[in-house]
Amino acid sequence: MMCKLCNAFNDPGLSDQIENTVLLKTPNFKVIPALGPIEVGHVLIVSNNHFDNLLNMRTEQVIEYQKVTEYLKSLCKGIELVEAEHGSNLNNKSATCIIHTHINLIPLKVDCFSEFDRLLNVRYDKGDISNYSGEKSYIYLNSKSNFRLYDSFNLPSQFIRRVLADILNFEAWDWRENPNYKTIEKTIDFWQERNI
């Protein structure tokens, strides 16, 4: 059985839906608008091939991912973009909504790290993501000034979205119930205005 993200990119009936608009493609990744975006500009960086999570990808693929995020961040001067992934795998599933590498890149105007620090055990707060393994489930957060890898045992699905919604006082956090197509359109415009 194909996963939801693999299916979205391989099924001609799904690949032309607005939430599957490819804004940028590299050899190993696609950038698409997030379904149910938390903010205008919220995108997903999704692996082209099926990998359970970013930390299970090869080092050269993780380096390519880092170059993609650096490029996207360079297009958004003065805007804080936070990378967020709830990484799980089939052997160690922790209520992640989809087991396929998909990292949220979210423009945020507020600090989110202190709330995640309060709620979760910090596994690592130094270094480079390419130095770590994805054998255990995790929450990954990264911005220009912070890096965290948290333990993620027994967390509910869409945990990152739930926490961000609390911080932002945003009720429509569930992408399944609130796809928010108007904000997806604005997100596509946001990135196209930056000549992605």
C-alpha positions in Angstrom: 0.0 0.0 0.0 1.4 3.4 -1.0 1.6 6.1 1.6 -0.6 9.3 1.3 2.3 11.5 0.2 3.6 9.0 -2.4 0.1 8.6 -3.7 -0.4 12.4 -3.9 2.6 12.7 -6.2 2.0 9.5 -8.3 -1.7 9.6 -8.8 -2.6 11.9 -11.7 -6.0 12.6 -10.1 -4.3 13.9 -7.0 -1.1 15.5 -8.3 -3.0 18.5 -9.8 -4.8 19.4 -6.6 -3.8 22.9 -5.2 -2.2 21.4 -2.0 0.1 19.3 -4.2 1.4 22.3 -6.2 5.1 21.8 -6.5 6.8 25.2 -5.8 10.3 23.9 -6.0 11.8 20.5 -6.9 15.3 19.2 -6.4 16.8 15.7 -7.0 15.5 14.5 -3.6 12.8 16.9 -2.4 9.7 18.8 -3.4 8.4 21.9 -1.7 4.6 22.1 -1.6 2.1 24.2 0.3 1.0 22.7 3.7 -2.5 21.5 3.8 -4.2 23.5 6.6 -1.4 26.1 6.8 -0.8 27.7 10.2 0.5 30.9 8.6 0.7 32.3 5.0 3.9 30.8 3.6 3.7 27.5 5.5 5.1 24.8 3.2 6.2 21.2 3.5 9.6 20.0 2.3 8.8 16.4 1.2 11.2 13.7 0.1 10.6 12.6 -3.6 11.2 9.0 -2.7 9.7 7.3 0.4 11.8 7.6 3.5 10.2 7.4 7.0 11.8 10.6 8.3 14.6 13.1 7.6 17.0 11.4 9.9 16.7 8.1 8.1 17.9 9.6 4.8 21.4 9.4 3.6 23.9 12.1 4.7 24.1 13.6 1.2 20.3 13.9 1.1 20.2 15.6 4.5 22.8 18.0 3.2 20.6 18.7 0.2 17.7 19.3 2.5 19.7 21.8 4.4 20.6 23.6 1.1 16.9 23.7 0.2 16.0 25.3 3.6 18.9 27.8 3.3 17.7 28.8 -0.1 14.1 29.2 1.1 15.2 31.2 4.1 17.3 33.5 1.9 14.1 34.4 0.0 12.5 35.5 3.2 14.8 38.2 4.7 13.4 39.5 8.0 11.0 36.5 8.4 11.7 33.8 10.9 11.1 30.4 9.3 11.0 27.4 11.7 11.6 23.9 10.5 9.5 21.3 12.3 9.2 17.5 11.8 7.6 14.8 13.9 9.8 11.9 12.7 8.7 8.4 13.2 9.2 5.1 11.4 7.2 1.9 11.0 9.1 0.2 13.7 8.8 3.0 16.2 5.6 4.9 15.3 4.7 7.8 17.6 1.3 9.0 16.4 2.8 11.0 13.5 0.1 11.7 11.0 2.0 10.4 8.0 5.2 8.3 7.9 7.0 9.9 5.0 9.7 12.6 5.3 7.8 15.9 5.4 9.3 18.8 7.2 7.1 21.9 8.0 8.7 25.2 7.2 6.6 27.8 9.0 6.9 31.6 9.1 6.5 32.5 12.8 6.6 35.8 14.6 6.8 34.3 18.1 9.1 32.0 20.0 7.9 28.5 20.0 11.0 26.8 21.5 10.3 27.6 25.1 6.9 25.9 25.0 8.3 22.8 23.3 11.1 22.8 25.9 8.5 22.9 28.7 6.4 20.1 27.2 9.1 17.7 25.9 12.4 16.2 26.9 15.2 17.8 24.9 17.3 15.0 23.4 19.8 17.3 21.7 20.2 21.1 21.5 23.5 21.4 19.7 24.9 20.3 16.4 23.7 19.6 13.0 20.8 17.4 12.1 23.0 15.2 9.8 24.8 14.0 13.0 21.7 12.2 14.4 19.8 9.0 13.7 16.0 8.5 13.1 15.8 5.1 14.7 13.7 6.5 17.6 10.8 8.9 17.0 11.5 12.5 17.6 10.4 16.1 17.2 12.8 18.3 15.2 12.7 22.1 15.5 15.2 24.4 13.9 15.5 28.2 13.3 18.3 30.6 12.7 18.9 30.9 16.4 17.7 27.5 17.9 18.1 23.8 17.3 16.2 21.1 19.2 15.7 17.4 18.8 13.1 16.2 21.4 11.9 12.7 22.4 8.4 12.1 21.2 7.0 9.1 23.0 3.2 8.8 23.3 2.4 12.1 21.6 -0.9 12.7 19.8 -1.1 13.1 16.1 -0.4 16.6 14.8 1.3 17.4 18.1 3.5 20.2 16.6 0.4 21.8 15.1 -1.5 21.6 18.4 1.3 23.3 20.3 1.8 26.0 17.7 -2.0 26.6 17.6 -2.0 27.1 21.4 0.9 29.6 21.1 -0.7 31.5 18.2 -4.3 31.3 19.6 -5.3 29.5 16.4 -8.2 27.0 16.6 -8.0 25.5 13.1 -4.9 23.4 13.7 -6.2 20.1 12.2 -5.3 19.9 8.5 -7.8 17.1 8.0 -10.7 19.1 9.3 -9.5 22.5 8.1 -7.6 22.4 4.8 -7.8 26.2 4.5 -7.6 26.4 0.8 -7.7 30.3 0.8 -4.5 30.4 2.8 -2.9 27.7 0.5 -3.6 30.1 -2.4 -2.0 32.9 -0.5 1.0 30.7 0.4 1.5 29.9 -3.3 1.4 33.7 -4.0 3.8 34.3 -1.1 6.4 32.0 -2.6 5.8 33.0 -6.2 6.3 36.7 -5.3 9.7 35.7 -4.0 10.6 34.0 -7.3 10.9 30.5 -5.9 
